[in-house]
Amino acid sequence: MLSTVEQTRLRISKKTEARKKSQFGQFLTPERTTSFMASLFPAANGNCRLLDAGAGIGSLSAAFLEKWNSGGFHFNHVELDAFEIDDALLPYLARTLTKFSNNTAFVSTIRNNDFIHTASDWLSGSLFAVPLSKYTHIILNPPYKKISSASAYRLALRRVGIETVNLYSAFVALGVALAAPGGQIVAIIPRSFCNGPYYRPFRDFILERTAIRHMHLFESRNKAFKDDDVLQENIIIRLERGGRQGPVTVSTSTDDTFSDLAIHEYPFDRIVLPDDQGRFIHVPTSPEKNAIELSPAIRYTLADLGIKVSTGPIVDFRMKEHLRDMPEAGSVPLLYPGHFIGSGSAWPIAGMKKPNAILRNVDTEKWLYPNGFYCVVRRFSAKEEKRRIMASVVDPGVFDNAPVLGFENHLNLFHENKHGLPQALAQGLAVFLNTSAVDENFRRFNGHTQVNAADLKMMKYPSRDALIKLGEWAMHREELTQAMIDTKLGTMAA
């Protein structure tokens, strides 16, 4: 039977407009997830100062307090600060916390204040700041919403040394800053912070101030907040303020039933690779190392190979007047992900929803690449696509000897200083990127549907010679199966 809090959550989620959810960036946490999050806190005694920022209707606080009531914690006293700016949720939050008010060892304060400004003012020593505690325990389902670079939030966060691009990472960083030594932080957040340059300052912030103790991954992208139709790969993370970093526990489940919960422990050098300047956070899903980790041959950067990777420069809605549905005099091929089938390409495609060509003129010339062999990777994968990385080869012979090609913004392309690659190198690169080991390794640090050029740049590759040999091997095969390329990768020598 569902608890009163869960019944309330379902009712509110159903009647709340999508526009309002987007405005606040807040999605209420399902009960099974709140219980799991509360279970991640280690046993503790003494006094507890608990922070729930973005508290909603109090689901997370309730799960934590239920664990205390059932003997999971041995606190003498619990003092809760619950922040919530949505006035419509405050009566529900108060009702949730009232359930625990008959315990004289519990006191709660509901703060109808903006958490980012309140915490930043206190941490920066503002004369008019609202005093806050050094919290021993922090439980968070923060809002998910981008922060513009010139916003008041960004300016407030910079005052306390936090540089980040999303409300969720701002809430976690502020939680870390407010935590007492040894303080425990458990948060459910999008996995997007694990990689990419935009979240590098946030990763530095938490890695320098906390130890990662536990990470839980929902393997299905749309299950953690399925009642709100959220398509986002989420992770639950437990951090310890000032902790000495040791092995990290990683658990996985398909969804929030946790019926297939699997738990493993990994050395930290498999979570953040020692030679990774970007400090990507990996989430291994198997204790066995895959071919990428095991092979001494796969250790080269794109710079070592003399190869660059770029995002396709043509943003179609900005160049509408130059686009053509089908090729005509004065136009050249314009390539979209839809032009790539398997590892090859097809052009033009009649009846395609996207244009097949772009006019070549003074306005478009700077965006075009000389015709040649390129390796391209789609930037976006579909909702539950089996593969995250899908690489194809651009074959210049397909394009009627066109002098130049246009690459649309939903493609990443590998090139040599804006020129094509040797055919065998392009083929070998595509084969390597299409291996199961590369896709699995990529998923360890990339948690969203997007494959960015920056992510591909951070990966390790076989040597240029090894890629050329791989390409030559592939070119002599009439058919290439997944099993064949996976086996071949395993036999590559250093």
N, C-alpha and C positions, 0 to 999 in steps of 0.2 A: 504494500500500500504506500502511495506517495505521501511524503510529509507535507505539512501545510506550506512550508517555504517553497517546495518544488511545485506544488499546485499553483501557488501564486506566480512563480516564474513562468510556467507554461501559459498561464492566462495573460500575463503582461506581454510576453513575447508574441503571442498570437494577435493581440489587439494593437500593439505599437506599430506605427507606420514605419516602413523602411526608411523614409526620409529622416525621421527622428533618430532612428538607430544610427544612420550615417552621420547625422549632425553631432551626436555625442560620441560616436565611435565606440559605443559600449554594448556588449552582448552579455546577457546574464548567464552565469555559469550553471550548467546542469548539476543536479545533486550528486550523481555518481562521481563526477569529476571533482567536486568540492571535497567529498569524503576521501578520495584518493590523495588529493593535495594535502589535506590535513594529516594523512597517514605518513607523509614523508618527513614531517618534523620529528627529530629524535626525542626520546624521553627526556623530560626536564623537570626540575623542581625550582624552589625559590619563588621569586615574584616575576610575573610576566607583564611586559608592556607590549601590547599587540597593536599593529597598524594594519588597517584595511582601507586602502586608498582606492576610490572608485568602487565603493561598497555595494552599490545597487540596492537590492532588497535585503542584503545581509547574508546571502547564501554561504559565502566563504567564512565569515565570522562564526556563523552558526555551526558549520562543520568543525571548526577549530574548538569551539566551546563544547560541542557534543563530545569530542575526544577527551577534553578535560573532565567533563562530568562522568564519563565512563571509566576514568582511571588511567587514561593514556598519558596524562601529564600529572605531576604532583605539585602544582603551584599552590603557594599559600594565598596568592592574590593575583587577580587578572584585571588589568586596566586597559580598556580598548579605546582607540581613536578610530572612528569610522568616518571617512570623508565621502560626501556625495553632493554633487551640484545640481542634479536633476530634482527639482522640487516635487515632481509627480511621484518620485520613488521614496521620498522621505517618510511618509506614513507607513509604508510597508517595512522599511528598514527599522523604524521605531518598534513596530509590532513584533518583528523577528527578535530583536534584542530584549524585549519585555519578557520573553519566555525564560530568560536567564536571570532576570532581575531579583528573583527571590533568593538568590545566592548572595549572602552578605560579603563574600570575598570577591565579588565581581562588580565593577563599575564601568560604565560606558559613556562616551561623549560622542554625539553625532555632530559632525562639523559640516555645515552647509557652505563650505569655502572651496575655492579653487585650490586644489592640492599643489599644483606646480608653483603658483605665486606664493602660497602660504609657506611651503617648504623652502623655496628659494630665498624668501625674505628672512626666514629664521636662520638658515645656514650662512647667509651673507652678512648677518649681524645688523639687519635693518632696525632702526630705532623703534619702529612701530610694528615689529613682527609679533605674531602670535607665538607664544612659547610652545615648543614641541619637545617630546621625550626623546631619549636615546632608546630606541625600540629593541627589545630582545627577540621579538618575533614579528615577521611581516608576511602577510598573505595577500596576493594581488591577482586580479584579473583586470589589468589596466585597459583604458580605451585604445583603440587601434585607429589612428588618424595621423596623416602627415602634418608636419609643422613647417610652415614656410620660413624661409631664411630670414625674413625681415619682421617676423611676428614678435609680439610681446613675450611669448613663451620662449623663443630662442634667446632673446636678450636677457630674460630672467635666468635661464639655465646657464648662460655664459658667465653670469656673475659668480656662479658657484663651481665653475670649471667643468660644466657638462656641455658637450657638443653632440647633438643628435638630431635626427630628422623625423622622429615619430613620437607620438604621445606615449606609446607603450614603453619604449626604451627610456624616455624621460622619467616615467613613474618608477621604473626599476632602478635607474641610476640614483634618483632622489631617495628611494628606499634604502639603497646601499649606504648613501651618505648619512642617513638618519639612524642607521643601525648601530647598536652598541657593539663593542668588541665581542666576537663570538656569536653575534646576532644571526638568526636564521631567516633567510628570505626564500619563500616559495611562491613562484609566479607562473601563470599560464600565459604564454606570449607567442606571437608568430615566430616562426623559425628564421625569418628573413635576416635577423641580426647576425646569424652565424657566418655570413660571407659578404663580400662586396666592399668597396671602398667607403660607401656612405656610412656604414655602421662601424668602421674601423675605430673611430674615437670612442664609441660606446664599448666595444670589445676591450679596448685598452683600459677603460675606466673600471670595468668589473673585474678583469683579470689581474689588475694591479691591487685591487682592494679586497677581493674575495677569493675563496677557493670554491671551485665547482664540485659539489658533492654528488648530485644526482641529476640525470636528465631522463625525461620520459617522452617518447615520440609516439604520436598517433599515426599509424602507417597509412590510413586513409585520409586524404586531404579534407573531406567534407563532413567528418563525423563528430568532431569535438563540439561544434556548435550547430548541429544539423537542424535544430528547430528554427534557426535564424538564417538558414541557407548560406552559411559562410563558407566560401571556398578558400581555405587557408591551411597550410600545414602548420600545426601548432605543436609547441613543445612545453612541457612543464619542467621547470628548472629549480633546483635548490642550491642556494649559495650560502656560504658562511663568511661573515664579515671578519677579515683579518685572519682567516684560517690558513694553515699551511697546506699547500696543494699536495694531494696524494692521488691514489687511484680514484676513478670516477665510476659510479654505478649508472648503468644505462638500462632502462627498461623500455619495452615496446608493447603496444597492443594495437589491434586493428581499429578499435573504437572505444567508446567510454563505458562499455560493459566490462572491459578488462578481463574478458573470459579467456583470452589467449595470452595473458601477461607473460612475458619472457624477460628475465633479468640476468645481466652479465656485468662483470667488473672489468675495467680497462685501465691500463697505465695512462697517465696524462699525456704522454708523448704520442698516443693514438687519438687524442682529443684535439690538441693543438700541436701540430707537427713542429719539431724543433727548428727546422730550417725555413719555416713559412713566415715571410716578412709581413704578410697580410693578416696573420694571426686568425685565420679561419678556424671556426669551431666545428669539428667533425662529430657526427653522431653515428658510431659504428652500430650495425645491426646484427653482426655475427662476430663471435670471438675469433674466428679463423681470418687470417689476413688474406686478402685477395691478390690476384696476379700483379696489380699495380704496386701494392706495398711490398710484395716479395721480390719483384724483379729488380736487380741492380742495373738493368738496361734502361729502365724508364726513370730517368733522373734529369732530363734536359729541359730547359725553358725554351719558349719560343724565340727569345733573343739569341740563345745558343744556336738555334736552328736557322737563324736569319729569316724568320717568318714573322709577320705581323697579323693580328686579327682585329677587325674593325666591325662596327655595326653598319649595316647598309645605310647609306646617307640620304636616300630619297624618302622623304615623308610625303606621302601622296596627297593628303588634303591641303598641303601648302603649295602644291605644284599642279593643281587640277587643270589649269589651262593648257598644260603641256602634255597631258596624258591622252592616250588613244586606246580604244578597246582592242583594235587589231592593228598590225603593222601597216604603215603607209609610207609614201615617199617622204623622206626627211626624218623618219623615226628610227629608233633603235630598240632592241629588246629591253623590256623592264621585267625583272624577275621577282616573283613573290614565292613564299613557301609552297603555294599550290602548284608551282611549276616543277617541283621536285617530287618524284615518285621513287621510293626505295633509295638506292644510292645514285640514281641517274637523274636526268632532267628531260622535260618535254616542253616544247614551245613552238608556235603559239598554241593556246588552248581555246578553241572556239566556245562561246557560251560561258566562259569563266566570269565570275562576278567582279573580278579585278581586271584592270587594263593590262594588255600584253605589251604595250609599247609606250615610249616617251619620245617627244621630239628632241632632236639634237640641235641646240642653238646656244647662243651666248649665255642664256640664263641657266641652262642645264649642264653645260660642258664640264664644269668643275666637279660635278657629282658623278661623272661616268668613269668607268674603268675600261682599259683596253681589253678586247676580247682575248680569252685565254682559258687555261685550266685553273679553276679555283676550287677550294673546298668550302662548302657553306653549311652552316648549322642553323636550324630554326631557333628563334629566340623564345618562342612560346610552345609549350606542349598542351594538349587537350586535357580535359578535366581529370580523367583517370588513365591517361596514356601509359602503356607499359614502359616506354622509354622516355627519359628526360632529354637525352642527347640524341639527335637524329641528324647525321651528316650525309651530304650528297656531293657529287662531283659535277662541276660546271664543265661541260664538254663544248669547246668552241665550235665544233662542226655542226651542232644542233641549230645554230643561229644564223644560217645562210650567209656565213662569212661577214657578219656585221662587224664593223670596225671597233665598236665600243658596246658596253653593256651597262644597264642600270640595275642596281640592287636596292630593293625596297627595305625599309627600316625594320621589318620583322625577320630579317636574316642577319647572321654574322658571317663574315667571309674572311678566310685566311688568304694572304697575298704576300708578295715580295715588293715592298715599296710601291704599292698601288698597281702592281703588274701581276700577271698570272704566275702560277707555279709550274715547274716541270711536271709533265703528266703523271709520271710514276710517283712523284712526291705528293701530288694532290690525291691520287688514288690511295696511297699508303696512309695518308693522314685521315681520310674518310673511313678506311677500314679500321684503323686504330680507334677512332672516336666511336665507332659503332659496336665495339666489343662490349660484352656484358660487364666486364670488369671495370671499364671506364665509366659506364653508366652508374653502376653500383657505387663506385668511389665518389663520383660527382654528387650523388644523393646524400652522401655523408655530411656535406657542408652546404648544399644548396637545398633549401626547403620550400621553394615556391615554384610556380609554373614557368618562371623566366630563366633563360640561359643567357647571361650577359657576357659581352666580350671580355670584361674584366675577370670573370670567373674562368673563362677559357685561357686567359693569359696567365692565371695563377697555377694552372695545372702543370704537371710534369709529363714529358713525352719521350719516346725513344729517340735515338740520334737521327740526324738527317739521313745518313746512309742506311740505317735500319728501316726507316720509313720508306725510302726509295725501294729497297729490296722487298718490303711488304707490298708496295704498290705493284711491282713487277710480278710478284707471285699472284696477286689478285687479277692482274690483267691477262694472265694465262689460264684463268679458270672460266669456264662457260657459265658456271653457277657458283654463287657463294652463299652458304647457309650460315646461320648464327653459330651453329656448332663448329663449323669449319674455321671461322675467324677467331672464335674463342680459343680453340685448340692451337691455332697458329700463334696467337699472342703468348700462350704458355711456353712455346718452344723458342721464342726469340732470344738470341744470345746477346750478351753485352757488347 
